[in-house]
Every structure is written in C-alpha cells, then in structure tokens.
C-alpha cells in the first residue's frame, strides 16, 4: 500500500516537472499544449512497454547446464593444478631455508 502512495506522489511530481519543462518561459500555445499531452501519454506507455516486454534471461535447455558443468570441471582442475604447483614451490622454499639455517 505504501508503494502505491509513493507511486502516486512520484507521478504527481513527474507531471509537475513536465508542466514546468513545457510551459516555463514560453507563451501558451496550442503546439505546447499538444506537446504536453503527447508527452504525458507517451512516457508512461513507453515505460509500460519496456517493463511488460523485457527479455527473459532464463536457461531453457539442459544443454547449457552440461556445457557449464564441463567448463567448470576443466577450470577447477586447472585451479587445483596451479595451487598444487605453488604449494610444492612454497614447501621447497621453506625446506631450503631450513637447510640453510641448519648449515649456519
């Protein structure tokens, strides 16, 4: 219910803003009145069409899931290999430094 009243208030503010933009510092004329009425109809209708017919980005098939799973598995394998290599290098570095300390 609160959102409804917020929507009403925002609509009234928008109409007031439109009136100021169209008629401020101009003499009243039929062209300006037509511009006002066209804008007051076209803006909400454009927003309605945009919201009503927005594209949906949902997965429609199982093929996408299998491809993503394969990509994930191959990528996770690479990450594990990379981690193991660096872990072994770190262990070797610590071992070498301990050996150097013992020799001194």
N, C-alpha and C positions, 0 to 999 in steps of 0.2 A: 504494500500500500504506500509505503514511503517512497519507493521508486516511481510510482505513478505521479505523486505530487512533485517530485524532483523533475520528472519529465515535463510536467505542465509548466513549471517555473522556467525551465530551460527553453521551452518552446516560446513562452512569452518574451523572454529576454532576446531570443533569436529574431522574433518578429519586430521587436522594438529596434534592434540593431539594423535590420533590413530597412525599416522605415527611415532611420537616420541616414543610412548609406544612400538610399534612393532619392530622398527629398531634401537633404540638407544642402544649403547654398544653391538651390535651384528654384526656379519659378515652377509652380504647379502646372502640369500639362497632361494631356491625355497619353502621350508617349511614356511619361514617367509612371503614370498610374498603371498602364499596361505592363511596363517592366516590373513593377511591384507585384502585380497579380501573377504574372508568369513565374517570377522567382519564388513566390510563396507556395506555388503548386509544384514546381519542378524540383526544388531542393528536397522536400520530404519524399517525393516519389522516387527520386534517384537513390536516396539512402535506403528506402524500402526495397527497391530492386537489387541493390548491392547486397543487402543482408539476406534477402529471401533466396537469391540465386547464387550465393557464394559457392565456390568449388569445394568439394569434399576431398580431403586427402587421407582417405582410409584405405587400408590394404584390402584388395578384392580377391586375391588368389593366394593359394598355398605356395606357388612358385616363388614369390617374393621372399617368403619366410625361409625356404630352403636355400636360396641364394645368400640371404643374410647370414644364415647359420654357417654356411661354408666359409664365407668371408670372415666371420667371427672366429671360427676354429683356426683358420690359417693365420689370422692376425695374432690370436692368443698364443699360438705355437711360436711365432717369431718373437713375441714379447718374452716368453719363458726362456727361449734360447739366449736372447740378449741378456736377460737377468742372470742366467747361469754363467755366461762368459764373464760378466763383470764381477760376479760373486767369486769366481775362481781367481780372477786377477787380484781382487781385494785380499783374498786369503793368501795368495802367493806373496803379495806385498807385505803383509803382516808377518808372515813366516820369515821372509828375507830380513826384515828389520829386527826380528827377534834373534836371528842367527848373527847378525852384525853386532848386536848388543852383547851377545854371549862371548863373541870373539874379543871384544874390547876388554 
